[in-house]
Amino acid sequence: MTNFNFYKSAEVYREKYYQMPKVFFTNPNYMNLSNDAKIAYMLLKDRFNYSVKSNWVDEDDNIYFNFTVEELMQLLNCREGKVAKIKKELESANLLFQKKGRIQQKDGKIKSAPNKLYLGKPKVTAQDVFAIKEEELASNDLSVNAKIANTVKTPDNNNLTVNAKIANTAKPTNTKGSTVNAKIADNLFYSSNPLDTNRHNIDTEKDHLQDQLLLDNFETIMKDNSIATFVPERVLSLIKTFSSSYSEAQKTVQTIHNAKAKAEKDAQTKIIFEDLDIYGLNAEQELYKTLLKAYQKQKTEKVENIQNLIFVYVKNWFMENPIAAKQQAESSEELPKVPLHDWLNEG
């Protein structure tokens, strides 16, 4: 306890904290928000306050701010897939609006402008105001009750001692009866009950049903904010269709993540999947087609390891399309146009 930093009553309150709207815990529109989404809103609100001071407004007098995916990944300590899902969750609750950044040229370099983010105001109803006031009153009542509770007389230790002595004089149970029951239980356990002989088959069938249930709900499970995948829902549905088990489907998603990471490492270029449309790519459709080609080859040819094939296909797609498009967009200058020699019309 010597290293514990206690709060002292006489200290001046110096810390700064993020603030969370209380309506998130009273309004049905926000109560189902994940904790990650609520925390993200607090972080965005803090950046929003900076935008207000800096007078960042658009042509419609709406306040906007910039917050890159990389910044959110660092602040929330998560992967890009989880950030994308959090942002979609906030968008669904009308708490966040995004305007895609445009490709712009500056100092001879082509760069993509960051997205403009707009924060939505939570709706506060009369019921919310009433619920918040009730909660605050209840908190005050708890403080009063706590003071009253401290004045309650402690129980008499002498009475406890007497009760303990009475308990010790109680007649012990019949141990012989327990021995007989144990023998009967042993006989039942080793009996030739058909349920016992079929237990392995029952457990196997149960495991199969459980796995099938997980596979049937694969997209829903993968969309959960606790799973940081950038893979779009349409691609997840394709994976489910061609997977024989939930574990195989999970492995395929991990293979796609590994392929992206390997491509980024080889090219020394980091990309954000949800921002690829900036470079004119329909990333969801192209990733779907890439995966479909791998499954088609599995159906028409002998494939030793489908995961290896998917890894190669997806890695090559990331290298040849998103990464190449980003590198081209961020190249220092446009290459000069070289006139082509007209060999056909030369006399």
N, C-alpha and C positions, 0 to 999 in steps of 0.2 A: 504493500500500500504506500510505500515511501515515494514511489514515482508517479502516483496517481495525482492528476491535476484537478483538484476540487474547485468548484465555484464558491466564492466567498460573498457574503451578503453585502459587504461594504465596497466591493469592487465596482468600478465603472464598467458599464456594458460596452465592450469594444468590438466584439465579433460582428461580422456581417453574415447574413443568412439569405438563402433563396427563399422566396415566399410562394406558398401553394394556395390557390383559391379554396376556400372552405366549401364552395358550391360543388366541388368535385366529389364531395362525400354526402351530398344531400340531393342533388339533381339526378334523376334516373338516366339522363343523357350522358352523364359523366361517371357515374358510380361504377360502371363496368369497364372503364378505362384501365389498362394495365398500370401497375406502379411505374414501370419504365416510361410509359407515355406521360404520366403525371410529372415525373422527375424531368423529363425532356422539356415539357412545357415550362417548368420553372426556369430552366437554363435559357430557353428561348426568350422568356419574359425579361430576364436580366439583360440579354443582348438587345432586346427591344427598347428597354429604358435608355440604353446608350444611344440608340438611333434617335429617340425623342430629343435628347440633349444635342445631338449632332445635326438635327433637322433633316434627316433622311426621309424625304417625301417624294412621291412620284407625281406625274402630271395630273392625277386625280386627287391630290392632297392626301393620299393614303400613306401611312408610315410603313416603311419596309426595313429590312435588315438582311445582312448576309451571314450565313453560317454554313460553312462547307461540311460535306459528309465526313471528311477527315477530322475536322474539329469535334464533331459530335461523337465520332468513334473514340477519340481520345478522352473526351469528357465522360462519356458513359462507359468507357472501358469495354467496348463490344466491337463486333465485326460489322461490315457494311450491310449485310443482309438484315441484321437486327435494326440498324438505323433506318433502313428503307421501310421496314414494317412499322416502326414507331411513327414515322412521318405519315404513313398511310392511315394509321389509326387516328392520329390527330386530324388529318384531313377529313376522315369520315365523320368526326365529331364537330366539323366546322370550326376547329381551333387553329388550323394552319392552312395557308394557301400559298402555292408556289408558282412563280413565273420563271420559265426556263431562260437561262442565260443565252446570249447570242455569241456567235463567233465574231470576234473583232480583231482588227489589225492595229498594232501599236508598236512604234519604233522598228518597223520592218518585220515584226513577228506576229504570227497569227495565234491568238489565244482565245480560249472560251471563257466568257464572263460567267461568274458564279450566279447561281439562281437567286432571284429576289424572293425573300420569304415574308409573308404577311401573317401577323398573329391575329387570331379571332378572339373576340370578347366572349367569355362564357355567359350564357343566358342565366339570369337570376330571376326566379319567380317569387311571388309572395309566399308560397309554401317553403321555398328555400330560406327566405329571410326568417320565417317563423321557426324552421327547424334549427337554424344556426343560433338563434336567440335561446331556444330551448336547451341546446347543447351547452351554451355558455352559462345559463342559469344552473344547469345540472352540475357543471364544473364547480361553481361557487358553493352549491349545496354539499358537494363532496368534501370541500375544504372545511366547511362547518362540521360535517359529520365526523371528519377525521379528528378534529379537536375534541369533540364530545367523546369519541371512542377512546381517546387517550386518558380520559378521566374515569373510565369504567373500572370498578374495583377488580383486582386480579383474583382468580379463584383461590380458595383456601387449600393450602398444601396438606393440612392435616386430614381434610376429607378425602383427598386423593390417596393418602397413605392408608386410611381405613378401607377404602374401596379395593386397593391393591391386595390387602390382607384377606379380605373376603374372597377375592378372585382366586387367591392361592389355595383356599380351603375347598374349592369346588372339586367334586369327585372326578377322577381321571376317567378317560374313555376306555372302553374294552379293547385292548390291543389284539386279543385273540380273534375278535370279530373282524378286525382289519386284515389279519393274516388270511383268514378264510376268503374274504372278498378279493384279496390280491390273487389267490390261487384260481378263483373263478374267472377273474379277468384274464389271467394267463391262458386258461383253457379256451376262452372265447377268442383270444388273439390268434392262437395257433389252430383254430378250428378250420374245417374244410368248407368255409362259407364261400359260395360262388362270387360274392362281391369282392372278396380278398383276392381270388385268383384272377379276376378281371381288372384289378386296380390299375395295372400298368396300361392296359388298353384304354381305360377311362381317362387316365391322366394324359395319355397321348392325344386322344380326341379333344380333350379340353384345351391342350396347348395349341392344337391346330385351329380350333374355333377362336381362341384369343388372338392368335397371330392374324387370322383372316379379318377379325374385327379391326385390328390396328391398321391393316393394309387398306381396308375399305375406307377408313377415315384418314388416309395418309396425307392428303392435301391440307385438311383441317389441322392435323397435328403439326405439320411443317410450317403452317402459317402462324403458329403460336410465337409470341415475342421472345420466349425463352430459347428458341432455336434460331440461331443466326445464319439463315440461308438467304442468298440473293436470288435463288432459282425461282422463276415465275411460276404461278399456279398452273398455267397450261402445261408447262414442262413437267411439273410434278405429277400431273394427271397422266402424262405419257409414260413416265417412269413407273407409276403404279400399274398401268395396263400391261407392261412387259416384265413385271417382277412377280416371281412366284412366292415371295414372302416379304414381310415387313422389313426384316433385317437386310434383305437384298436391295430393297428400295432405298433404305437409309444409306447403304454402302454406295449406291450410285450417286446420290446427292453429294456424299463426301468425295467421291472420285471427281465430280465436276469442280468442287472447291479446290481440290489438289491440282487439277489441270490448270485452273486459272492462276493459282499461286506460282506454279512452275513456269508458266508463260511470262508472268510479271517478273519473276526472278531472272529468267534468261534474257528478257528484253530490257531489264532495268527500268521498267515503266509501270507505274501503278495506275489502275483504272477503277472507276466506280460504275457498276453495272447499270444502275438506274439513270446515269447521266450520259449513256452512250448515244442517245438520240440526238445529242448536240452535234455529233459528227455524222449525222445522216444515216444512222444504223437503226434498223428495227431489231434490236438485240434479242427480244423475246422470240420473234419469229425465226431468226437465224439460228439461235441455240436449239430451238425445237427441231428444225430441219437437220441440224448436225447430229442430234441424238437419234432422230428417226433413221438416218443413214446407217448408224451403227446397229440399230435393231434390225434393219432390213438385211444387212449383211449377215447377221446372226441367223436369220431365217433362211437365207439362200445359200450360205456357205458354211463350212465347218469353222467355228470360232472356238479356240481353246479357252480363252478367258475374256468374257464380255467386258469386264471392268477395265482391262488393259486397252481394249479397243476403244471404249468410250473415252478413256484418258487421252489417247493419242488424237482422236478426232476433235475433242473439245479443246485440247491444248493448241492444236494447229489452227483451229478457228479463232481462238483468242489472239494468237500471234499474227495471223494473216488479215484479220478484220479489225476488231476494236483497237488493238495496240498499234497496228500500222496506221489506222485512221488518226489516232491521237498524235502519233509521232509526226505524221505529215502535217497536221494542223498546227503543231507547235514548232515546226521547222523554222529556222531563222529567216529564210528568204525563199521566195518562189524561184524555182529553177528557170533560167532563161529559155525561151522557146527557140528551138533549133529548126531552121527551115529544112524541109525534106526535099531531096533531089528528085526531080521528075524523070525517072529512067525510062518510062514508057514513051513519053513524047519527045525524047531526045533523038535528034536526027542521026 
